[in-house]
Structures are given as structure tokens and as C-alpha cells.
Amino acid sequence: MRVTVHIPDDLGPKLKLAANNEGLSISAFTAKALESYLALRRKKAAGSRLLGLIRSDSVTTDAWEELERGRIDDRT
């Protein structure tokens, strides 16, 4: 699929450098980056839904804290 996007001028050289460092074309690097971003969004959404489902007294505080810590770690 062919898609045209416009990116900020200062992002162009960074994109070229990152693609070159990975040994990929700009198209391949952009597709890989977008795929990773979308997968991360799906993972975060699933985690949020899971946390919403377990908000009850039957879940120990330790389990709740560990799930929250995992969500925070994914943001970095």
C-alpha cells in the first residue's frame, strides 16, 4: 500500500539517520516503527481493560501494584 505523509522538517534527517543505522530503507523503517507503535497501543489498551476488570477487593494490593508498575515500565 502506498501512503504519503508529511513530517516536520526537523524529523526528516533523524528518520534518514535512524533508517540508515538499522540498515533499512526509509519506507521499511517507517513501517517497522509504525507496527511497533500500534502494537504498543494495543498492549496498553489491553492492560487498561484488564486493570478495569480487576478493580475489586479480591485482588491483593501486591498484584495491583505489580500491574501498575508494568504499565509504567511500558511507557519508557
C-alpha positions as CSV (number, residue, x, y, z in Angstrom):
1,M,0.0,0.0,0.0
2,R,1.3,3.4,-0.9
3,V,0.7,6.2,1.6
4,T,2.0,9.8,1.5
5,V,2.7,11.6,4.8
6,H,4.1,14.9,5.7
7,I,6.5,15.1,8.6
8,P,8.1,18.1,10.3
9,D,11.3,19.3,8.5
10,D,13.5,18.6,11.5
11,L,12.3,15.0,11.7
12,G,13.4,14.1,8.2
13,P,17.2,13.9,8.9
14,K,16.5,12.0,12.1
15,L,14.4,9.5,10.2
16,K,17.1,9.1,7.5
17,L,19.8,8.6,10.1
18,A,17.7,6.0,12.1
19,A,16.8,4.1,9.0
20,N,20.5,4.1,7.9
21,N,21.6,2.9,11.3
22,E,19.1,0.0,11.1
23,G,20.2,-0.8,7.6
24,L,16.7,-0.3,6.3
25,S,15.1,1.9,3.7
26,I,13.1,4.9,5.0
27,S,9.9,3.0,3.9
28,A,10.9,-0.2,5.7
29,F,12.0,1.7,8.8
30,T,8.8,3.7,8.9
31,A,6.6,0.6,8.5
32,K,8.6,-1.2,11.3
33,A,8.3,1.9,13.6
34,L,4.5,2.2,12.9
35,E,4.0,-1.5,13.5
36,S,5.8,-1.3,16.9
37,Y,3.8,1.8,17.9
38,L,0.5,0.2,17.0
39,A,1.4,-3.0,18.9
40,L,2.3,-0.9,21.9
41,R,-1.0,0.9,21.8
42,R,-2.9,-2.4,21.6
43,K,-0.9,-3.7,24.6
44,K,-1.6,-0.6,26.7
45,A,-5.3,-0.7,25.8
46,A,-5.5,-4.4,26.8
47,G,-3.7,-3.7,30.0
48,S,-6.1,-0.8,30.8
49,R,-9.1,-3.1,30.1
50,L,-7.6,-5.8,32.4
51,L,-6.9,-3.3,35.2
52,G,-10.5,-2.1,34.9
53,L,-11.8,-5.7,35.2
54,I,-9.8,-6.5,38.3
55,R,-10.5,-3.4,40.3
56,S,-12.1,-5.3,43.2
57,D,-11.3,-6.3,46.7
58,S,-10.5,-9.9,45.6
59,V,-7.2,-8.7,44.1
60,T,-4.3,-8.3,46.5
61,T,-2.6,-4.9,46.8
62,D,0.7,-6.5,45.7
63,A,-0.9,-7.7,42.5
64,W,-2.4,-4.3,41.8
65,E,0.9,-2.6,42.4
66,E,2.7,-5.0,40.1
67,L,0.2,-4.4,37.3
68,E,0.6,-0.7,37.7
69,R,4.4,-0.9,37.7
70,G,4.2,-2.9,34.5
71,R,2.1,-0.2,32.8
72,I,4.6,2.5,34.0
73,D,7.6,0.5,32.7
74,D,6.0,0.2,29.3
75,R,5.8,4.0,28.9
76,T,9.6,4.3,28.9
